[in-house]
Amino acid sequence: MGRQIAIVEDEIAIAENYRDALERMGYQVKIYSDRLSALDAFRQRLPDLAIIDVGLGEEVEGGFDLCRDLRSLAPALPIVFLTARDSELDVISGLRLGADDYLTKDISLPHMLARIVALFRRIDALQKPTQPDAQLVRGDLNIDSERMTVLWQTQMIDLTLTEFWITHALAKHPGHVRNRQQLMDAANVVLDNNTITSHIKRIRKKFQQIDPSFDAIETAYGMGYRWRTAS
């Protein structure tokens, strides 16, 4: 039986469009048009993933409320927001409530499907037993490439897949400069130089949210980036 995905979306035509795309990939999809009907159904049976709009009918933030209730019911259930609301405050609110991803409705269907597949892949990796050689420890950094997790000072850093592999490539050989092409190869993506720079900035920012003094990623001007060796 395929994985079951719940879509909570008050615009039925949009929900059906997403449902059709997901069903073509083998997922079973159920649609709910409001918070209460979705919550009633989830209390009976949880889906394998929930895709939720923020605004649900008359409830301007019904999706946030549903996410909060779902997290109480099922702390590990994957939740993705898919909404037209794209303010930074909304994104932060959604992620703080425990959503695993926050997508806006201008995203293409192929991109949305790829993010869902990546999320399921990450969840599958988390459920696998860890092999000793999958662990990479560099001082306060602990990377588990089987579970796709990164800890800094024992706290989880929520990196995207691209950010994860860039961080892994830098930390694998501390002190060695990795140029932008090598970082793209490690992440299995094709990006321009400015995008790699943006990824590095976001990675630093995520570490600094945990540790404001974080400076382990050094810029080697004109060459690339390196993971600072322990002093």
C-alpha positions as CSV (number, residue, x, y, z in Angstrom):
1,M,0.0,0.0,0.0
2,G,1.3,3.4,-1.0
3,R,2.0,6.1,1.5
4,Q,-1.0,8.2,2.5
5,I,-0.9,12.0,2.2
6,A,-3.5,14.3,3.6
7,I,-4.1,17.7,1.9
8,V,-5.9,20.3,4.0
9,E,-6.9,23.0,1.6
10,D,-10.0,25.0,1.3
11,E,-9.7,25.7,-2.4
12,I,-10.9,22.4,-3.8
13,A,-9.6,22.9,-7.4
14,I,-6.1,23.5,-6.1
15,A,-6.3,20.6,-3.7
16,E,-7.4,18.3,-6.6
17,N,-4.6,19.5,-8.7
18,Y,-2.1,18.5,-6.0
19,R,-3.9,15.3,-5.4
20,D,-3.7,14.2,-9.0
21,A,0.0,14.9,-9.2
22,L,0.7,13.0,-6.0
23,E,-1.5,10.0,-7.1
24,R,0.5,9.8,-10.3
25,M,3.5,9.2,-8.1
26,G,1.8,6.3,-6.3
27,Y,0.7,8.1,-3.2
28,Q,-2.8,7.7,-1.7
29,V,-4.3,11.2,-1.1
30,K,-7.2,12.4,1.0
31,I,-8.5,16.0,0.9
32,Y,-10.0,18.0,3.7
33,S,-11.4,21.4,3.2
34,D,-11.3,22.7,6.8
35,R,-9.5,22.3,10.1
36,L,-12.1,20.4,12.1
37,S,-12.9,17.7,9.5
38,A,-9.1,17.1,9.1
39,L,-8.5,17.0,12.8
40,D,-11.4,14.5,13.3
41,A,-10.0,12.3,10.6
42,F,-6.5,12.5,12.0
43,R,-7.7,11.4,15.4
44,Q,-9.0,8.3,13.8
45,R,-6.0,7.6,11.6
46,L,-2.9,9.6,10.9
47,P,-1.6,10.0,7.4
48,D,2.1,9.5,6.5
49,L,2.4,13.2,5.7
50,A,0.1,16.2,6.0
51,I,0.2,19.2,3.5
52,I,-1.6,22.1,5.1
53,D,-2.7,25.6,3.9
54,V,-2.4,28.3,6.5
55,G,-5.7,30.0,5.8
56,L,-8.6,27.6,6.0
57,G,-12.0,29.2,5.2
58,E,-13.0,31.7,7.9
59,E,-10.0,30.6,10.0
60,V,-7.2,32.9,8.9
61,E,-4.6,30.9,10.7
62,G,-6.5,27.6,10.9
63,G,-3.5,25.8,9.4
64,F,-1.2,27.0,12.2
65,D,-3.8,25.8,14.8
66,L,-4.1,22.4,13.0
67,C,-0.3,22.1,12.9
68,R,-0.1,22.7,16.7
69,D,-2.8,20.1,17.4
70,L,-1.2,17.6,15.0
71,R,2.1,18.0,16.8
72,S,0.4,17.1,20.1
73,L,-1.2,14.0,18.5
74,A,1.9,12.9,16.6
75,P,5.3,14.6,17.3
76,A,7.0,12.8,14.4
77,L,4.4,13.2,11.7
78,P,5.9,15.0,8.7
79,I,4.0,18.3,8.1
80,V,4.4,20.7,5.1
81,F,2.8,24.1,4.8
82,L,1.7,24.9,1.3
83,T,0.3,28.4,1.2
84,A,0.1,31.7,-0.6
85,R,1.4,33.5,2.5
86,D,5.1,34.1,1.9
87,S,6.1,36.6,4.6
88,E,9.1,35.8,6.6
89,L,7.0,36.0,9.8
90,D,4.6,33.4,8.5
91,V,7.5,31.1,7.4
92,I,9.1,31.4,10.9
93,S,5.8,30.8,12.6
94,G,5.1,27.7,10.6
95,L,8.6,26.2,11.2
96,R,8.5,27.1,14.9
97,L,5.2,25.3,15.2
98,G,7.0,22.2,14.0
99,A,6.4,22.0,10.3
100,D,9.1,20.1,8.4
101,D,8.9,22.4,5.3
102,Y,7.2,25.6,4.3
103,L,6.4,26.0,0.6
104,T,4.5,28.8,-1.2
105,K,1.9,28.1,-3.9
106,D,4.1,29.7,-6.6
107,I,6.2,26.6,-6.4
108,S,6.1,24.4,-9.5
109,L,4.5,21.0,-9.2
110,P,7.8,19.2,-10.1
111,H,9.6,21.2,-7.4
112,M,6.9,20.5,-4.8
113,L,7.0,16.8,-5.6
114,A,10.8,16.7,-5.3
115,R,10.6,18.3,-1.9
116,I,8.1,15.7,-0.7
117,V,10.2,12.9,-2.0
118,A,13.3,14.4,-0.3
119,L,11.3,14.7,2.9
120,F,10.3,11.0,2.8
121,R,13.9,10.0,1.9
122,R,15.1,11.9,5.0
123,I,12.5,10.3,7.2
124,D,13.5,6.8,5.9
125,A,17.1,7.6,6.6
126,L,16.2,8.6,10.2
127,Q,14.6,5.2,10.7
128,K,17.7,3.2,9.6
129,P,20.2,2.0,12.1
130,T,23.3,4.1,12.2
131,Q,26.6,2.7,10.9
132,P,29.7,3.8,12.8
133,D,31.4,5.2,9.7
134,A,28.4,7.4,9.0
135,Q,29.4,9.6,12.0
136,L,31.6,12.6,11.4
137,V,32.7,14.4,14.5
138,R,34.7,17.7,14.5
139,G,34.8,19.3,17.9
140,D,31.3,20.6,18.6
141,L,30.1,19.3,15.2
142,N,28.4,15.9,14.8
143,I,27.2,14.9,11.4
144,D,25.3,11.6,10.8
145,S,25.1,11.0,7.1
146,E,22.8,8.0,7.5
147,R,20.2,10.0,9.4
148,M,21.0,13.2,7.6
149,T,21.3,15.1,10.8
150,V,23.7,17.8,12.0
151,L,24.3,18.7,15.6
152,W,26.3,21.6,16.9
153,Q,27.0,21.6,20.6
154,T,24.4,18.8,20.8
155,Q,21.7,21.0,19.3
156,M,20.1,20.1,16.0
157,I,20.8,22.3,13.0
158,D,17.9,22.2,10.5
159,L,19.7,22.1,7.2
160,T,18.2,21.5,3.7
161,L,19.7,18.6,1.8
162,T,21.9,20.9,-0.3
163,E,23.1,22.7,2.9
164,F,23.7,19.3,4.6
165,W,26.0,18.1,1.8
166,I,27.9,21.4,1.6
167,T,28.5,21.3,5.3
168,H,29.6,17.6,5.1
169,A,32.0,18.4,2.3
170,L,33.6,21.2,4.2
171,A,33.9,19.3,7.6
172,K,35.1,16.1,6.1
173,H,38.6,17.5,5.5
174,P,39.1,20.4,8.0
175,G,41.6,23.0,6.7
176,H,41.3,22.0,3.1
177,V,39.7,24.6,0.8
178,R,36.7,23.4,-1.2
179,N,36.0,25.5,-4.3
180,R,32.5,26.1,-5.5
181,Q,32.5,23.3,-8.1
182,Q,33.6,20.8,-5.4
183,L,30.7,22.0,-3.2
184,M,28.2,21.7,-6.0
185,D,29.5,18.2,-6.8
186,A,29.2,17.2,-3.1
187,A,25.6,18.4,-3.1
188,N,24.8,16.9,-6.5
189,V,23.4,20.2,-7.8
190,V,24.3,22.7,-10.5
191,L,24.3,26.3,-9.2
192,D,25.9,29.6,-10.0
193,N,28.6,31.0,-7.8
194,N,26.3,33.5,-6.1
195,T,23.9,30.7,-5.1
196,I,26.7,28.8,-3.5
197,T,27.6,32.0,-1.6
198,S,24.0,32.3,-0.5
199,H,24.0,28.7,0.8
200,I,27.1,29.4,2.8
201,K,25.6,32.5,4.3
202,R,22.4,30.6,5.3
203,I,24.5,27.7,6.8
204,R,26.5,30.1,8.9
205,K,23.3,31.9,10.0
206,K,21.7,28.6,11.1
207,F,24.8,27.7,13.2
208,Q,24.9,31.2,14.6
209,Q,21.3,30.9,15.7
210,I,22.5,28.2,18.1
211,D,26.0,29.6,18.7
212,P,26.5,33.4,18.0
213,S,30.3,32.9,18.1
214,F,30.2,30.2,15.4
215,D,33.1,30.8,12.9
216,A,34.0,27.4,11.8
217,I,33.4,28.1,8.1
218,E,36.2,30.3,6.7
219,T,36.2,32.1,3.4
220,A,39.4,31.5,1.3
221,Y,39.1,34.6,-0.9
222,G,39.2,33.8,-4.6
223,M,39.3,30.1,-3.9
224,G,36.4,28.8,-1.9
225,Y,35.7,27.8,1.7
226,R,37.2,25.7,4.4
227,W,36.2,24.2,7.7
228,R,38.4,25.7,10.4
229,T,40.8,23.3,12.1
230,A,40.6,23.0,15.8
231,S,43.1,25.3,17.6
